[in-house]
Structures are given as structure tokens and as C-alpha cells.
Amino acid sequence: MEYIFLGGVSFVITVCLTPLVRYVACAHGILDLPVHEGRKLHVQATPLMGGLSIFVSFFGLVAIVLQTSN
């Protein structure tokens, strides 16, 4: 049951961090720009760094659990 709770907490943190990471990526121009020739499927600039919110929430929670379990 504890792992389900921790997974839910990680999910909520990810959902909350994603708009912030998207804003930072757009503000600093960290975007994947569409190219007319090539394999790009999107038609407008897409912010990169989406995995950062997942990484921070998961490994941040793992670090907290490891600190509190000792």
C-alpha cells in the first residue's frame, strides 16, 4: 500500500511540475522547431525538457524515502 501512495505522490508532483518546466523551456527557447522536410510531425514549436519533471519527482521521492528509511 505504501508503494501505491508513493506512486500517487510522484504522479501529483509530476503533474504540478510539468507546466513550470514547460514555461521555463519556452522562456529560454529550449524548443524543438518543426522542419518542413524531415521526420518531424508537429507543426508548431514544442518545448523540450518534458522528462525533467518526471525525473525530478521520481528521484526526489526516492531520495526522501531512502533518507527516512535509515
N, C-alpha and C positions, 0 to 999 in steps of 0.2 A: 504494500500500500504506500510505503514511503517513496518508492521509485515513481509511482504514478503521480504523486503530489509534486515531486521534484521535476518531473517532465512537464507538468502543467505550469509550474513556476517558470521554467525555462521558456515555455511557449509564450507566456504572458510578457516576459521580458523582451523576447524577440519581437513580438507584435508592437510593443511600445518603442523599441529602439529603431525599427525599420524606417518610420517616417523621418526620424532625426538623421539617420545615416543617408537617406535619400536627399534630404535638404543639404547636408554637408557636401555630398557628391556633386549636386547641381551648382552649389555656390562656388565650389572650387574648380568647376569644369571637368570633373572626372566622369566623363560621359563616353558611351560607345556611340559614335556617329554613324548613321546609315550611309551606305555606299550603294550607288545605283548598279554597279557591276559587282558581282561577288555573291557571297553566301548569306548576307545579312537579310533577315526577314522583317525587321521593324522599319517603320517609315519616319519615325522621329527619334531624337536623341534619347538614349536610355541610360539612366545612371548606373554606374558600376558600383562595386563595394557592397552588394546585397548580402553576400555571405558574411560580412563583418558583424552584423547584428546577431546572426546565428552563432558565430564563433564566440563572440563576447558573452552572450547569455549562457551558452553551454559550458564553456571552460571557466567562466566566472563562478557559476554554480558548483562545478566540480571542485574548484579551489576552496570555496566556502565549506562544502561538505567535508573535504579532506582536513581542513583546519579544525572543524568542530568535532570530528570523529576521534581525534587523538587525545 
